[in-house]
Amino acid sequence: CHLFLLFLYYPSVSIMTLHSFRCDDKLEVLTSDYRERCPLLDTGGFIFQWAVAFTFIYPVGIPLSMYLMLRWYKVPEIATLKLNKVLVRNLILLFKKKTTTRESEVLSQMVGDVA
């Protein structure tokens, strides 16, 4: 549920965060809110630092943390193992169809019973 909500809100929050760097050069204000002065003009200011921090938290940090969690829990390796297991199972079933019963029984005992 939390993951669903995260991906539901992620695009809009990321766009809003990145809009804090989009300024009207002539007026020196944010294009998303003309009441606010452009934070790029004052890189030591609170708004600029806040925008940089949340740029790393949302548009960069969330995909990076998801990628690291996938790697931490070895999801790609698990998926590869499952795929290989299915391929071997299908090869055994194909072998069973094309060979005698005795050969199939020996193979099933060696690898494990399939189907």
C-alpha positions in Angstrom: 0.0 0.0 0.0 2.8 2.4 0.9 4.7 1.6 -2.2 1.6 2.3 -4.3 1.1 5.7 -2.7 4.7 6.5 -3.2 4.6 5.8 -6.9 1.2 7.6 -7.1 2.6 10.8 -5.6 6.2 10.5 -6.9 5.8 12.2 -10.4 3.9 15.2 -9.1 6.1 15.8 -6.1 9.3 15.4 -8.3 8.0 17.9 -10.8 7.1 20.4 -8.2 10.5 20.0 -6.6 12.3 20.5 -9.9 10.1 23.5 -10.7 11.8 25.3 -7.8 14.8 25.8 -10.1 12.8 27.1 -13.1 13.0 30.8 -13.1 11.9 33.7 -15.4 15.2 35.3 -16.2 13.8 38.7 -17.0 11.7 39.1 -13.9 14.0 37.0 -11.6 11.1 35.1 -10.1 9.9 31.5 -10.1 7.8 30.5 -13.1 5.6 28.4 -10.9 5.0 31.2 -8.3 5.6 34.8 -9.4 5.5 35.9 -5.8 8.7 34.1 -5.0 12.1 35.4 -6.0 14.3 33.0 -8.0 16.3 30.8 -5.6 19.1 30.5 -8.1 20.0 34.1 -7.4 20.7 33.4 -3.8 22.5 30.0 -3.5 23.0 30.5 0.2 19.4 31.1 0.9 16.9 28.8 2.6 14.7 28.2 -0.5 17.7 27.2 -2.6 19.1 24.8 0.0 15.6 23.4 0.6 15.1 22.8 -3.1 18.5 21.1 -3.5 17.8 18.9 -0.4 14.5 17.7 -1.7 15.8 17.2 -5.2 18.1 14.6 -3.7 15.3 13.2 -1.6 12.6 12.8 -4.2 13.6 12.8 -7.8 17.0 11.2 -7.1 16.7 9.5 -3.7 13.5 7.5 -4.1 14.5 5.7 -7.4 18.0 5.2 -6.0 16.7 3.7 -2.7 14.3 1.4 -4.7 17.2 0.2 -6.8 19.4 -0.4 -3.8 16.6 -2.3 -2.0 16.1 -4.5 -5.1 19.9 -5.2 -5.1 20.0 -5.7 -1.3 17.2 -8.3 -1.4 18.8 -9.9 -4.5 15.6 -9.6 -6.6 17.4 -9.9 -10.0 19.1 -13.0 -8.8 15.9 -14.5 -7.5 14.1 -13.7 -10.8 17.0 -15.4 -12.8 16.8 -18.5 -10.6 13.1 -18.7 -11.0 13.4 -18.3 -14.8 16.1 -21.0 -15.0 14.0 -23.4 -12.8 11.0 -22.9 -15.2 13.2 -23.5 -18.2 14.6 -26.7 -16.7 11.1 -27.9 -15.8 9.9 -27.3 -19.3 12.9 -29.1 -20.8 12.2 -32.1 -18.6 8.5 -32.1 -19.6 9.6 -31.9 -23.3 12.1 -34.7 -22.7 9.4 -36.8 -21.0 7.1 -36.4 -24.1 9.8 -37.5 -26.5 11.5 -40.3 -24.6 10.6 -43.6 -23.0 9.0 -43.9 -19.6 12.1 -45.4 -17.9 14.4 -42.6 -19.0 11.9 -40.0 -17.7 11.7 -41.8 -14.4 15.5 -41.8 -14.0 15.7 -38.1 -14.9 12.8 -37.2 -12.5 14.6 -39.0 -9.7 17.9 -37.2 -10.4 16.4 -33.7 -10.7 13.2 -34.0 -8.7 9.7 -34.9 -9.7 8.2 -32.4 -12.2 4.5 -32.1 -13.1 
